[in-house]
Amino acid sequence: MTRVLVVNAGSSSLKYEVLDVEAGVAVLSGAVERIGVAGSGVPDHTAAIAGVLEQLDAESIDAVGHRIVHGGSVFAQATVIDDAVEAEIDRLAVLAPLHNPPGLQGIRAARAALPFVPHVAVFDTAFHATLAPEAYSYAIDAAVAERYGVRRYGFHGTSYRYVSRRAAELLGRPLDDLRLIVLHLGNGASAAAIAGGRSVDTSMGMTPLEGLVMGTRSGDIDPAVLLHLQRVGGYDASGLDDLLNRESGLKGLGGHSDMRDVIAAADGGDPAAALAFEVYVRRVQRYIGAYAAELGGLDALVFTAGVGENSARVRERAVDRLGFLGITIDPALNAAPSAEARVVSPAEAAIPVLVVPTDEELQIARETVDVLRG
């Protein structure tokens, strides 16, 4: 089994990639946009999948891997999809109402179109199933937490699994021996403390809102702020959801959700953008320090995802006060453009700093093959 179709279904889009897993390369990739939008010609995910299959030889597909955001505490690893798994993903939609329903639509459409190949769900939350109770528990009434599924689940797990293994390869050391802090910095951003390839802690929580400052998400905030805005500002649940998830973060502070625009505006003298950048990097520094303590030491710091891979400025500023931990960056190595996994710290640095491009689609394909091979 070598060829896997990876499906990532959004509410109005469907991204896909066909990968030759043995070779580790993409054979075909693309996206269907504006699903269900009037005049688009793509009424639903079933039509989107049909359009995808017209572009490839369906008989060449050995399996389909589906990215599913939330597996709750039920799914701790990639899982072969049957009707019972479909029903459980549907039940978990209450924890990810924007993500699980379209993922489920993608599953149903693909299973109907390709009924004779196995389908596998790969969950963003599964990598963090190794969190200990003291890491995933919130200090609220335990009965309330149990009743409503309130706990830390963590996200970006597929990326963390791929990047931590690539980091070990780059360092030439067994993953089992490494204590890593991985910073997945994109429009959505999170940090993870990883020991021996297992997630020990992560910044995103019950939802992807907690933790680092993001493009439009606030990250960490005093919960009483929400009560204050309800009482004084007249906000309801919908208004608070919109504020924290779509109007906060870099956008809320500096007027731009894209880090490139924030940096350009700050360089142009915009004080709001400059403040947004400083708040962003300070939050990253806070998590690096906290996770280094939690891990009891550190063998490497790893940057990945769009901002982490491409913004030398963010990497430089994120570590510029961490020399006391042995974390430093070589300015020339850091500034040199590259799409390859690389070390950007000085050769004599106590703790290597790495940039490792993520490849979530390849990881999904690999996990799909692994679970089918047992």
N, C-alpha and C positions, 0 to 999 in steps of 0.2 A: 504494500500500500504506500503510494508516494504522492498522489495528487489530491490536495484538499481544497475545497472551496470554502473560504472564510467569509462569513456574512456578519455585518455590523449594521443592524437596522435601527434607525432613528424614527421619530414620529412622522417626519415627512421626507426622509431620505433613506437610502440603502447603499452602504459602501460594501464593496466586495473585492476579493483578491483570490486568485487561484495560485497555489504554491506547490512547487515540487519540493516536498519535505526533505527528501534524501539529499538534494542539491542545495537546499536552503535558499532557493530563489523564487521570485514571483514570475509566473508565466503570463498572467493577465490581471489587470486591476482596473477599477473604475467606480463610478457612483451614479445612482439614479436620484435625481433631486425633484422636489416639488410634488411628491407623492400625495395624491388626494386633493391637490390644488386645482381649482377650476381652470380648464383650458390646458392643463399640462399633458393630457393624454395618458397619464398613469394614475388610474383611479384608486389603486390600493397596492399593498405589498405583494399580492398574488400576481398582479400585472407586472410589477417591478421585477420579481423573480423570473417571470416568463421572458421578459426582455433580456435579462442577464443570460439566461440559458440559450437564447438565440445567438449569442456571441461566442459560445464555446461548445465543444463536443461533450454533451452530458454523459455519454458512455465512458469518457475518460476520467470522470470524477469518482474517486474512491470513497470519499466521505465529505461531510459538511460540518464545519465547526462554527458555532454561533457564539458571538460575544454577548453575554448577559451581565448586566451591571450588578444586580443584587441577588445573592444566594442565601441571604440571611444566615442563620446558624445551622441551616439544614444541609447545604452543599459545601463540603470542605475540599472538594476536588472536581475536576472536569467529570461530567456525567453523561452517559449515553441517554438520549432523549427517548422517552416513550410517553404514552398518554398520562401516566401518573406524574412524571416529571413536568410535563406541560402544565398540569393542574397546580403543582406546587409553585412553579414560577409565577403563575397567575395569582396564587394566594399571596405571594411575597410582594406583589405589585404595590401594596399599601406602603411598603418601605421605600419604594422607588417608583412613584407614580408617573414620572416623566420618562423613565427608561425601560422598565420591565415590560409594559404593555406593547410598545413597538417591537421590542426584542422577541416577544411571544408571537406577534404577527409575522415576523420574519421566519420564525421556526415553523409555524403552521403553513405558510406559503411554500417554503422550501421542502417540507416533508411531503406536501401534496404533489409538488412538481418532480421530486426525486424520491419516490417511496421505496426504492430498492437499494438505497445506500444508507449506511448508518449516519445519524445526526448526533452531534455532541455539543452540550452546553458548557462553555468555559466562563467561569464567573470571576468578575473583578474582585469580589470579596474573598474568594477561596484562599488566596495566599495568606491572608491574615487570620485564618482559622487556628493558627498556632498561638495567638495571643493568650496570655494567662488571664485568669479572672481579674487580677489586680490591674491589668492593663486595659481590659475591655469594659470594666464596670464603671458606671457613673454613680456618684454618691447621692442618689435619690432613694425614696422608699422602694425597697427591694420588691415588694409585691406589685407595685405600680410598674416598675421596670419589667418584671416578668410578664405581666399581663399584656403590655403593649410592645414588647420586643425592643425596649430601650436599652441600648448598649453600643459600644464602639464596634463597628464592622470593618471599616477601612476600605479603601478603593485603590485603583491603579495597580492591583495585584499582579495582573498579567505582565505589565511593564516591569514591576519589581523582580519578578521571577526571571525574566529574560536578562535584565540588566545586571543583576547580581551574579549570574553565571558568566556573563561576558566579562565582568570585572575580574572575576577569579581567573579566567583564561588570560586576560591582559597582564595580571600580576604574576601569572605562573604559579599560583598557589591553590591548594584544594579549597573549595568553597566551604567545606565543613570547618576549616580552621579560621575563617575570616569573620571579623566584626566590621560591618559596613554601615555607613549612613548614606542612603540614596535619596537624592532630591529630584523628584519628578516635577519639573517646573515648566508648565505650559499655561494655557489660559485657565485651566484647572490645575492646581498645584498641591502637592503633598510631599511629606517626608516620611521615611521609614527607617527604623533601626532594625538591622538584620544580623542575626548571629547564627553562623553555621548554615546559612541558607534559609533560616526560619524567621518569620516576622516576629519581633519582640514588642514593637510599638509602632504606631503610625498616627499621623496628625489628623487625617480625616476621621470622622466619627460615625454616628448612626447614619448620617448623610454626608455627601461630599462638601458640605458647607464649612465644617469646622477646620481649624488649623491655620495654614499659611494664608497670606493675602493673595488673592487671585485676580483674574482679569475683571470680573464683575461681582465676585463673591467676597464677603467681608472677612471670612476666616474667623478666628477667635474673637469673641465679644462677650461682655458681661451680659448674662441672660436677663438681668433686671432692666437693661436698656429696652428690651422688647416690651416689658410690662409698663415702663415709663411711657413709651410711644403709644401704647394702647390707651393708657389713662389720660395723657396730656395731649397727644397728637391725634387721637381718634382713629388710629390704625386698626384694621382688623387682620385676621390671619392671612388673607390674600395679599393685603397691602404690605405686611411685614415680609412675606415670602418674596414678593417682587423687589422690595427694597434690598434685602440681604443677598439675594441670589443674582439679581440682574442690574442693580443700580449702585452697587457698593464696590469694594476692592479698588483696583487702580482707577477704574472708571469713576467711582464715587469720589475718590480723593483728588485725582488729577485730571479728570475729564477724558481720559483715553483708556480703553481696555487692553490695547496692544502695547507690550513693553517697548517695542521699537518707537512707537509714537510718544510714549511717556519720556523716554530718554531724549528724543529729538526736542520735545517741548521744554524739558528741563535744561538742556544745553542752550536753548534759545532764550532762557531767562524766565521761564514760567515758574513761579514759586510753588504753585499747587502741584505741578508735575514733579518738581524736585522733592517736595514732601512725600508724595506718593511713592517715589523710588526709595527714599530713605526708610519709610515705614515698611516697605516690602522687604528690603535686605535685612533690616533689623529683626524682623520676624523669622527670617530664615536662620540668622545667626543664633537666635534664641533656641530654636529646635536643634541645631547642630550641637550646641553646648549641652542641652538637656539629654539628648540621645547618647552623646559621648559618655556622660555620667551613667546613664542607664545601662549601657553596654559594658561599663567597667574598663573602657579603653577603646581604641579605634585602630583599625588596620588600613582603612581607606575611606575617603569621602568621594562620592560619585554624583556627578551632575548628568541629568538626562532630560528628554522631552524638548519641545520647541525653544523655550527660553534657556533652559539649562544647557542645551547643546550649542546654541548659536549666539548667546549674549556673553561676550567676554567681560563686559562691564559688570553684569550681575555676578558672575563668578568671582571677579576680583573683589568687589565690594562685600560680597557675602562672607568672605574669609579674612578681610583685612584687619580684624581685631582678634583673630584666633591663633596668632603666632604662639601664644603661651601653651596651646594644646599641641604644638608641632605642625599646625596646618598653615602652609604658605603656598603661594602660586608663583611660578616663573612668568614674568610679564610677557616675554617674547613667545614662549610656548602657548600661553593663554590667548594671546592676540592672533596667533597664526590660524587662518581659516582652514578648516578640515572637516570632512564628513566621516572620518574614521574614528574608531575608539582610540583614545590616546591618554597619555599622562601629561598634565599641565603644571605639575609641581617640580621644583628643583630636584636634581638627582640625589642630593644629600638630605632632602626633607624627611622628617621623622614619619610623617603620614602622607602617603601618596594621594594626590587629588586627580581624579579621572574624569574624563568626558566620555560617556558611552551612549551612542545613539540607540534608542529603543526600537524594537520591531515587534509590536504587539501581535500583528497578523501572523508572523512566523511562529511566535510562541503559541498562539491559539492552534495553529496547524499542528505543531509538535505535540501539544497536549492532547489533541484529538486523536492522533495516531497512537500515542502512548496508552491512552485509556482503552482503545480498541484492541491493542495488542496485549492488554492485561498486565 
